[in-house]
């Protein structure tokens, strides 16, 4: 291996280790915060045990699925084992399994710290907003540092050991396939409990959000962890690995033609600097005694962005990298911030869209839904334009360097957008931690002042979560465009070896391409419908159970002393339902990709990916922003506006929130993983699709 790439690989491994050490220090800081309330400790244990039980059962199911896929990879990829090199197939299968293990570890790390940080954040709120914020943020940062450190370490080790970018695609597919099911399963679990608790508690009985009488309230808090922490960690781990894999596949192809390792070295250099910038950003994050948590979270992101831009410029000059590629990376990073601003405008409870939806709620739930859907669709324009502009500018900026560099520029734009993903995950994991803390504060009877603080932190978490989801979806958009380039590269390598015609692009007037495009465009809608119907079926089962408990447990509704609901029954319903519903939607997307490939070959798959990318991004942005908008409209009313808690407007807003829940936390964030999965399958199966199809 060339000395240059070896240097950057070792540098990446060292910075990964630094991030792990920093995560360990943050964890120690969080766990050392005082907590002495026995009631909160008891509830915290229930949440922790429920989350760990679900994760253990989910990973048992997914381990079986991963084992079956690994056997298929061993037999058929990158070429049938009886016709190719058996060692390559074995390497690919091991890389795939390593990707699933690293992705699963991201979820475990997140759950472990989040279920400690929620208790610490709730009790810290008794001393003010600043210590409570720091407990929540640093708890989330443990996951941010561990996940991104794991990403960089995993990709670096695969490259160092194999020197094979195709094995990287196997590693990325492992991360993506597990993330797809983990995000879907966690999303179904959390929204089953959330919707059920809200419908019966707030709408039917008019009791507070986290009232301990509600049998679903513990399952709801467990769901925050398994969906928004474990699922999201696997999701962003997957996005980061996929962006690096796409850039490395294209960069390695360019390096083979030109000689040297400049392009692959640049990927590792920028990724390592991004992690270092996130470490600095997290370490310097602060909030004043009476500060604004949303402002504190956003300012940390901007600081990290600036540090990355400066350090990569210095590295580009020092190592004589291409300045045009640096420009493409910075464009991606800036567009990520712009997408964040757009999401912030449509979901922040200080902005007009939230106020207008809250006002519409005074006229009933139908107007809540109509206005929320409308603003959700409006919110997609700036983000879609941002992704398009980023891809176009990166393409045009790098095209003059030489053949193949235009697509490499798009890939590096994606790497740039995800360069500060350590900070993004820290902000995202903060959300469910403070959401749990709010529930713990209410169930522990810590008082109205503490609830006001945790409500403020929770609102900031919702706003920032919408921003980070926009960031992740935007990066997924650029990543899958780059993966489309990686797919073409993989096809052309095989085509040249087999003496077949190479691909230069996809003609939409070609009926084979158009066939693939139409099918691909429909898949995100079907995938979303299957997940939302899964939530619907599971929530109906849980609502029936809550009704049963209120009907049969004497004194529960009246809150008689010593009378408690059967929390474990609701946890069991959420767990079993999520495990039942998580597999079909993911398998459908994989099977659809294979069917299109075997019918129409590489041309149909090219159209399939294009259609899947466009409608997938649109639906993911729409659902993420609409869901965040409804959630914060509800919270805006609960803070005393437009009639306040218990009013007709509040009940209408709760209905809007229950519609938005599976939008923003189940289907929406799962779509970008679905896009990545089908793109990786296309690249891995490219040789087979090239040689085996019904229509040519």
N, C-alpha and C positions, 0 to 999 in steps of 0.2 A: 504493500500500500504506500502511495506517495506520502512523503514527509509532511506536506502542507495539510492534506486532509487529516492525517493522523494527529497533527498538532491541534486542529480545531475539534476533533472528536474528544481528545483528552481534556481540552479546555471545557467542552460542554459537560463532560462527566464530572469535572471538578466543581463547576458552578451548580450542577444538580445536587452534589453532595452538600454544598454550602446551603442550598435551599432546604434540604432535609434538616440540617442542623438548626437553621433559623426557625423552621416549623416546630422542631422539638422545644426550642426556647419559648416560642409563642404558646405552645401547649402548656408548658410548665407555668408560664405567667398566668394563663387563664385558670388553670386548676388551683393555683395558689390564692385566688380571690376568695374572700370569706363567704361562707354559706352555712347558716345554722338553723333555718326554719324547717322543722321536721315534716310539716305538711307538704311543703314544696319539694323536699327531698323524696318523700314517698311518691308524689305524683311524677317527679323526674325519673324515678326508678321504673314506674309503670311505662312511661314513654320509651325509656331506654330498652327495656325488655321487649316491648312490642316491636320496636324498630329492628332489634337484633334478630328476633324470631322470624320476622318477615324476610329480612335479608338472607338469613340462613336457608329458608325454604326456597326463596327465589333463586338463589345461586345454585342450589341443588338441582332444580329444574334446568337452569341454563347450562350447568356443567354437562348434563346428559346431551343437551342440544349441541354444545361445543364439541363434545366427543364424536358425535355423528358427523358433524361438518369436517372435523379434522381427518376422519377416516376417508371422507369423500375427496378432500384436498390431497391426501397421501396417494390416493388411487389415480386421480385425474389431472392435478395441477402441478406445475404449469403445462405438462403434457401427460398423457396416459403413462402410468409407471412401467407398463410392459413395452412401450414404444420409445421412451425417452431415457432421461438420466434419473435413476431412482433416488440418488442423493439430493437432487434439487427438490423432488417431491417431499422427501423427508424434512428438508430444511424449511420448506414452505409450511408444512403442517406444524412443525415446532414453533415457527414464527407466529402462526395464527394463534396457537394456544397461549404463547407468551403475551400476545395482544389482549386476549380475554382476561388473563390473570392480572395484568397491569390495570386494565379497566375496572375489574372487580375490586382491586385493592384501593382504587380511587374512591369507590363508594364506601368501603369499610372505614377508611381513614376519616371521611367526612362524617359518617354516623357517630363514630367514637367521640370526636371532639364536639360535634353539635349538641349531643345529648348531655354533655357536661356544661358547655357554654350557655345553654338556655337557662339552666338553674342559676348560674353565676350572674347572668345578665339581669334576671328578674330581681334577685336580691340586691344587686348593685344599684338598681333604680331607686332604692330607698335613700341612697346618698346623693342622688342627682343624675342628670342626663349624661354628663360626661363619663363617669365611671361605667355606667350601663352601656353606653355606646362603645367604649373601648373594649369591654368584655365581649360584646357581640361581634365587633369588627375583627378583633384579633382571633376569636374563635373561628370565624370564616376564613381568615388569612392562613390558619394552619392548613386548611384544605387547599387553598390556592397555591401555597408553596409546595405542598406534597404532590399535588396532581401535576403541576407543570414540571416540577423536578422529575417526577416519574416519566412524563412524556419525553423529555429531553434525554434522560438516562436510557429509556427503552429504545428509542430510535438510534441513539449513539452506539449502544451495545450491539444491536442488530447489524448496523453498518460496519462496526469494527470487527465483528466476528465473521460475518458472511461476505462483506464487500459487495452485496447483491441488492440492487434496488427492487427487484421483483419480490425478494423476501420481505422488504419493507412494506410492499402492498399487502402481503399476507398478514404481517403484524398489524397494519392499519385495518384490514378487514376484521381481524379478531377483536380489536377495540371497538369498531363500528357495530358489528353484529351484537356484541354484548350490550353496548350502549343503547342500541335500538330497543331491545327487550327490557333492559333495566329501566329506561326512561318511560316506556309504555306501561310496564307493570307498576312502577312507582307512581306514575301519573294516575292510573286507574284507582290505585289504593287511596291516594290522598284526596282525590276529588269525590270518590264514593263517600268517604267520611265527612268531608267538608260540606258537600251538598246536603247530605242527610241531616247533619247537625243543624245547618241553617234553616232548612225547610221546616223541620219539626220545632226546633227551639225558637228561632226568631219569628218566623211567619205564623206558625200555628199557635204556639204558647206564649210568645212575646217575652221569653226569658233571655238574659244576656248571652253573648256569643260563646263564652267559655264557662257557662254555668255548670258546676259539678253534678247537678241533677241529670244532665243530658247524657244518656248512655254512650253517645257517639263522640263525646268531647275528647277522650283520651285517644281514640282511633284517629281523630282529626289531627291532633298534635303529633302522633306517630307518623301520619301521612306527610306532614311537612318535612320530616326527615328522610323518609324513604323515596319521596318524589322529588322534592326541591333540593335535597342535599346529595343523596346517593345517586339518584338518576341524573341530576344535573352535572355532578362530578364526572360520571362516565361519559355524558354527552360532550362536555367541553374537552375532556381528554381525547375523545374520538376526533373532534374538529381539529384540535391542535396537531395530532398525529397525521391526520389526512392531509392537512395543508403542507406539512413538512414532507410527507411521502410524495405528494404530487410534484412539489418543487424539486425534490431530489431525483425523481425518475426523469423529469425533463432535463434538469441540470446535468445528470450523468450522461445522457444521450449527447448533449452539446459538448461535454468534456471529451467524450470518446472521439468525436469528429475533429475537435480542435487540438486535442492533446492537453494534458494537465488536469487540474482538479479545482480550478478557480470557482466554478459555479456551484459545485457541491459544498466546497469550503464556505462559500458565502451564506448558504442556508444555515449551516451549523453556527457560524459566527453571529448572524443576526438573531437566531433563536436563543443562543446563550446570552447575548446582550439584553434581549427582551426579558429573560428571567431575572437577570441582574438588576435591570431597571425596576421590575416589580418588587424585588426584595427591598430596594432602596425606598420605593414608594410606600410600601407597607410599613417599613420601619419609621418613616417620618410622618405617617398619618396622625393627625391630632384634631381635637375639637375643643373649642372654648367651653367655659363653665356653663354658659347659656347659649351655646352655638346651635347651628342648624345642621342636623345629621345628614340631610340630602346634600347640602353644600360641602360638608366634610368629605363625604364619599366621592363626590364628583371632582373635588379639588385634588384628591389623591390620584385619581385617574389622569387628570391633566398633567400633574407633576411627573408621573410615570411616562406619559407620552413624550414630554419634553426631554426627559433623560434619555429615552430610547433614540430619539431623533439626533441628539448631540453625539452620543456614544457611537452610533452606527456611522455617522459622518466621519468621525475620527478614525474608526476602523477601516472604512472605505478608502480613506487617504493613506493610512499606514500600510495596508495590505494590497494596495493598487487594484481594488475591485472596480467594477464598472459603476460610474456615477449615475448612469441612466437607470440601472437596476435599483440603486439606492433611492432614486426619485420615485420609482414604481412602489417601493415598500412604504415610503412616507405618504404617498397618495392613498394607499390602502389604509394606513393608520388614521389619516385625517378624515377619510370618508367614514371610517368606523365611528369616530367622534361625532360626525354630522348625523349619522343614523341614530346615535345615542340622543342627540339633541331633539331629533324628530320624535322619537319615542317618548322622551321626557315631556315635550309639549302636549302630546295627546294623552298622557297618563298622569301627569303631576296634578295634585289636588289644589294647586294655586293657579292653574291655567284655565282658560275659558272652556275647552271641551268637557272637562270634568264638571265644571259649574253648570254648563248647559244641559248635560245629561241629568244632573241632580235636579235641575229645574223641571225637566221633562217628566221626571218621576212623580211630580205632584199630580200629573194627569193620569197616572196608572202605569202598570208594568209594560203594556204594549208600547208606550212611547219611550220607556227606558230602553227597550230592546231596539226599537227603530233608530233612535238617536245614536245608541252605542254602536250598532252595526255600521251606520253611515260614517261616523268618525273613524271607526276601525278601517273601513275601506279607504277613506281619505288619507289615513296615516301611511298607507303603503306607497304612495307616490314618491315622497322624498327619499325613502329608503331604496326603492327599486331604481329610481334615477341615480341615486348615489352609487349603488352597485354597478349599474351600467356605465356611469362616467368613470368610475375607478378602473373597470376592465378596459374601457376604450383608451383612457389616458395611458395606462400601463402598457397596453398593446402598442400604441403609437410611439410611446417614449422609447421602448426597447427594440422595436422593429428595425431601426437603422443599424443596430449592432451586427445583425446577420440573421441568416435563416434559423428559425426555431426560437429566437430570443423573444419574440413578441409574446408567445405563450408562456415562456419562462418569466417574463415580466408580470403577467397576470398571476402566476403562481407565487411570485415574491410579493406581490401586492397583498395576497391572502396571508402570507407569512407576516407581513408588516401589520395587517389588521389584527392578527392574533398574537402579535409580539408581546402585548401587555396582558395576556390572558391570565397571568398570575393575579393581577389586580382585579380583573373582571370576575374571576371565580371568588376572590375574597369578598367582593361586594355582593355577589349573588348568594353566597352561603350565609352572609350576614342576615339576609331577608328571613329565611325560615327560623334562624336562631332567635331573632327578636320577636317573630310571630309566636313561637313557643313561649318565649319569656312573658309575652302579654297574657297568654292563657294561664301560665303558672301564677302570675301576679293576681289574676282574678280568682282562680281556684284556691289560692293561698290567703285570700282576703287581706292583701297588702295595702288596700286603701285607694281612694280616688286619685291622689297625687301621683302615686306609682303608676296607676293605669294611664294617666295622662302622658307620663313620660314614655311608657312602653307603646302607647298608641302613636306618639310622635315618631318613635324609632321604627315602628311597624309600617307607618305610612311612607317613610323614607325608603324602607326596604322594598315596598311595592313599586315605588317610582324607579328606584335604581335597578330592580329586577327587570322591569320593562326595558330599560336602557341596555342592560347586559344581554337580554334575550335578543334585542335588535342587533347588537354587536355580533353575537354568536351566529345569528341567521345571515347577516351580511357576510361574515367570514366564510360561512358554509357556501354562500352563493359564489364567491370568488374561488373557493377551494374546488367546488365541483366543476367550474369552468376549466380550472387547471387540470382536474382529473379527466375532463373530456380531452384535453391536450395529451395527458398521459396515456389515455386509451388509444388515441391515434398513434402515438409513439410506439406503444406495444404492438398494435396491429401492423404497423409498417416494418418493424423489426422482423416479425414473423413472415410478412409478405415477401420481403427481400430474400429471406432464407429459403422460402418455398418457390421463389420465382414468380410470384403473383403480383397483380397491380396494387400499388400503394394508394393510400388515402390522402387527399389534400384538404378535404372538407366534406360537407354534406349539403346536397342540393335539395331544397324543400319541395321542388317540383318533381323530384323522383318519387314515384308512388310507394316504393319500399321505405324510403326515409319518412314520407308523410304518414304512412301506416304506423311506423314506430312512434312518431311524434304524437299522434292522436291517442294511442294507448298510454304512452308515458304521461301525457297531460292529465289523464283520468286517474292515475294511480294515487296521487296525494289526496284527492277527494275521497276515494274509496277507503284508503288507509285511515284518514281522519274520521270518517263515518263509523268504521269498525271500532275504533278506540272510544269514541263518544258513546256509541251504543253499549259498549262494555261498561262504561261508567253508569249509563242509564239503568241497565239491568241490575248491576250490583247495588246502586243507590236505592233502587226500589226494594230490594231485599232488606237493606239496612233500615230504611224508613219503617217497613213492616215490623222489624224487630224492636225499634224504638217505641213504636205505638204499643206493642205487646208489653214492654216493660212498664211503661207509664200506666197501662191498664191493669196489670197483674201485681206489680210491686206496691203494696199498700203503704201510703205515706210518702212515696217518692215525689209526686207532684207538689205536695205541701211542704217538702223539705223537712220532714220530721227527723229529729236527731237519731243518729245511728242507722238511718236508712240510706243505702247507697245503691246505684244501678250496677248491673253486670257489665262492666266495661269490656271484659275479655270476650264476650259474645260478639260485640260489634267489631273488635279487632280481628276475631276469627272470620267473620263474614267478609271484611275488607281483604284479608289475606287470601282466603280461598278463592274469592271472586277474581282478584287481580291475577293470581297464578293461572286461573282458568282462561282469562281473557287476553293475557299478554302475548301468547304465541301466534294465534291465527293471523293478526294484522301483519306482523313481521314476515311470517312465512309467505303470505300472499304477495308481498312486494318482491321477494326473492324468486318465487316461482314465476311471476309475471315477467321478470327480466329474462329468465332462462327460456321461457316460451317464445318471447319476441325474438331473442337471439337465434334460436334454432329454426324459427320460421323465416326470418328475413336477413339473418347474418349481421355483419358488422355495420352495414348501412342502416338497417332497421334499428339497431341498438344506438347508433348515433342520433337518429331522430327521437328515439325513446328517451334518451338522456336529456336532449334539448327540451322536449315537452315537460318532462318530469321536473327539471330545474326551474322553469318559468312558473308553472302553476304551483309548484311546491313552495317557492320563495314567497309568492303572492299570498297563499293561504297561511303560511307560517307567520308572516308579518301581520296580516290582518287579525288572526286569532290571538296572537300574543298581545297586540296593542289594544284590541277591543276588550279582552279579558282584564287587562290592567286598568283600563278606563272604567269599566263597571265596578271593579273592586274599590278603586279610590273614590268613585262617586258615592258608593255606599258609606265609606269611611267619612267622607266630607259631610254627608247628612248626619251621621252619628256624632259628629263633633258639634252639632247644634244648628246646622244650616237647613233651610228648606223644610222645617218642621221637626227636625231632630229625631232621636230614637223613639220608636213606637208609632210614629206618624204613618199615614198612608204612603207618603213619598218614601219613607224608610222601607216599608214592606215591598214596594215596587222595586227599589234599588237592590234589595236582597234577592229578588227574583232575577234581576239583571246579573247580579254577581254569581248566582248559581248557574246561569247559562254560560257566563264567562269563565267559570272555574275550569271545566274540561277544555275550553278553548286555549287558555293561557298556560295551563300546567299539565295537560295530557297530550292533546293532538298537536298544538302549535309547535312546541319545542321538540316533539318527536319527529316532525316532518324533515327538519334539516338533517337528522341522523339517517332517515330513510333515503334521502337524496344521496348522501355519502355512500350508504351501503350498496345501492344499485350501481353507482358509478364504479366502485371498487370491484364488484362482481363482473362488470363489463370488462374492466382491464384484466382481471385475472383469467377470464374465460375468452379473451380476445382471439387466441390462436384457435381454439375449438370452434368459436363462432365463424371464424374466417374459413374454416375447412368443412364445417358440417352445418348446412342450412337447407331448407326446402326451396327457398327462392333466392336467386342470385341476381 
